[in-house]
Amino acid sequence: MKPIVTPITDAVVDSLVVGDMITVSGYIYTGRDAVLPKIVELIDEGKLSEYGINLQGCVIFHTAVSPAGVGPTSSNKLEIESTIPVLSKSGVKLHLGKGSLKKTTVEALHEHNSIFATIPPVTALLGSKIIKKSVVAFPEEGMEALHLLKVEEFPAIVSAVHGKTLFKY
């Protein structure tokens, strides 16, 4: 397992290859269908800083935060996958979720030196790795609001980096 600590630098991304098993520690954002398009709107409007959101070197985990825990949602849902290129261009270095991505998304990850890694759906394990959590934006979305988590050794597998992927197109 390769340990990664947020914020993630380009040098860390450069050191990874498809299939690497990693653990992520530090602060990560969460978001899925309801909130990620709203984050893209904030980027387009230049309003991220009004919410105290800094995407440079950050991680976004495609999940909701509920009392039952956290688990990855399908990253290839239109509302999620369509945000990956914009978020990567805006500084996100690691997208965590599950499922395969389109070739154009893998190419966008490569263009912006970002990574996609999959997390097995193991909510109990992941819940035990959360040290702290808070709502950052869009509290009206409930468990799908943008959360900031402090995590320790979140396990994942690098699934797309440097224009390569584990998945077939």
C-alpha positions in Angstrom: 0.0 0.0 0.0 1.3 3.4 -1.0 0.3 6.1 1.6 -1.0 9.4 0.2 -1.6 12.5 2.4 -3.7 15.4 1.3 -3.1 17.9 -0.3 -1.8 15.8 -3.2 1.1 17.1 -5.3 1.8 16.5 -8.9 4.9 14.6 -7.9 2.6 12.1 -6.0 0.4 11.7 -9.1 3.5 11.2 -11.2 4.7 8.4 -9.0 1.5 6.3 -9.4 0.6 3.6 -11.9 -2.7 1.9 -12.7 -3.2 -0.9 -10.2 -1.4 0.7 -7.3 -3.0 0.1 -4.0 -3.1 3.3 -2.0 -4.3 4.7 1.3 -5.5 8.3 1.6 -5.1 10.3 4.8 -6.0 13.9 5.5 -9.0 16.0 4.5 -11.3 14.9 1.6 -14.5 16.3 0.2 -17.5 14.2 -0.6 -20.1 14.7 -3.3 -22.3 12.9 -5.7 -25.2 13.6 -8.2 -26.9 16.4 -6.3 -23.9 18.5 -5.3 -21.0 18.0 -7.8 -22.9 19.9 -10.6 -23.4 22.7 -8.0 -19.6 22.8 -7.3 -19.0 23.1 -11.1 -21.5 26.1 -11.1 -19.5 27.7 -8.3 -16.3 27.2 -10.3 -17.9 28.7 -13.4 -19.2 31.7 -11.3 -15.9 32.2 -9.5 -17.6 31.7 -6.1 -15.7 28.7 -4.6 -13.9 30.9 -2.1 -17.2 32.2 -0.8 -17.8 28.7 0.6 -14.2 28.3 1.8 -13.7 25.5 -0.8 -10.1 25.0 -1.9 -9.8 22.3 -4.6 -6.0 22.5 -5.0 -4.5 19.1 -4.4 -7.7 17.8 -2.9 -9.7 14.6 -3.1 -13.4 14.2 -3.9 -15.0 11.0 -2.8 -18.2 10.1 -4.8 -20.4 9.3 -1.8 -23.1 10.6 0.6 -22.5 10.8 4.3 -25.2 9.2 6.3 -25.6 7.8 9.8 -25.1 4.3 8.2 -21.6 5.3 7.0 -20.0 6.1 3.6 -19.7 4.0 0.5 -18.8 4.7 -3.1 -21.5 5.6 -5.6 -21.1 4.9 -9.3 -18.7 7.5 -10.7 -20.0 7.0 -14.2 -23.4 8.6 -13.6 -23.8 11.5 -16.0 -24.1 14.0 -13.1 -20.9 12.8 -11.6 -18.7 11.9 -14.5 -19.4 15.1 -16.4 -17.9 17.1 -13.5 -14.6 15.2 -13.3 -12.9 17.2 -16.1 -13.9 20.6 -14.7 -13.0 19.6 -11.1 -9.6 18.1 -12.2 -8.8 21.3 -14.2 -9.7 23.3 -11.0 -7.2 21.4 -8.8 -8.8 18.1 -7.7 -6.0 15.5 -7.8 -7.9 12.3 -6.8 -11.5 11.2 -7.5 -12.7 8.2 -5.4 -15.7 6.2 -6.4 -16.6 3.0 -8.3 -17.3 1.9 -11.8 -15.6 2.5 -15.2 -15.1 5.9 -16.8 -15.4 6.9 -20.4 -12.2 7.3 -22.5 -12.7 11.0 -22.7 -12.9 11.3 -18.9 -9.7 9.2 -18.6 -8.0 11.5 -21.1 -9.2 14.6 -19.1 -7.7 13.1 -16.0 -4.4 12.7 -17.8 -4.6 16.2 -19.2 -4.9 17.7 -15.7 -2.6 15.2 -14.0 -5.4 13.8 -11.8 -6.3 10.3 -10.7 -9.4 8.1 -10.4 -9.3 5.3 -7.8 -11.9 2.8 -6.9 -13.0 2.0 -3.4 -14.7 -1.4 -2.7 -18.2 -0.9 -1.2 -17.3 -1.5 2.4 -19.1 1.1 4.5 -18.2 -0.3 7.9 -14.5 -0.2 7.1 -14.6 3.2 5.7 -16.7 4.6 8.5 -14.0 3.4 10.9 -11.5 5.5 9.0 -13.3 8.8 9.4 -11.9 11.0 12.2 -13.9 14.1 11.7 -16.7 15.4 9.5 -18.6 18.6 8.7 -20.9 20.1 6.1 -19.2 22.6 3.9 -21.9 23.6 1.4 -25.5 22.8 0.4 -26.8 21.5 3.7 -30.3 21.4 2.1 -29.1 18.3 0.2 -28.9 16.4 3.5 -26.6 13.4 3.3 -25.7 14.4 -0.3 -24.4 17.9 0.9 -20.7 18.7 0.3 -18.9 17.3 3.3 -15.3 17.7 4.4 -14.0 14.5 6.1 -10.7 14.0 7.9 -9.7 10.4 7.2 -7.0 8.0 8.1 -5.7 5.3 5.7 -8.7 5.2 3.3 -8.0 2.2 1.0 -8.3 2.5 -2.8 -6.9 1.2 -6.0 -5.6 3.5 -8.7 -7.9 2.8 -11.7 -7.0 5.6 -14.1 -3.9 7.7 -14.3 -1.6 9.0 -17.1 -4.2 8.2 -19.8 -4.3 4.5 -18.8 -7.2 2.6 -17.1 -8.0 -0.8 -15.6 -11.3 -0.7 -17.5 -12.2 -1.7 -21.1 -14.0 0.9 -23.3 
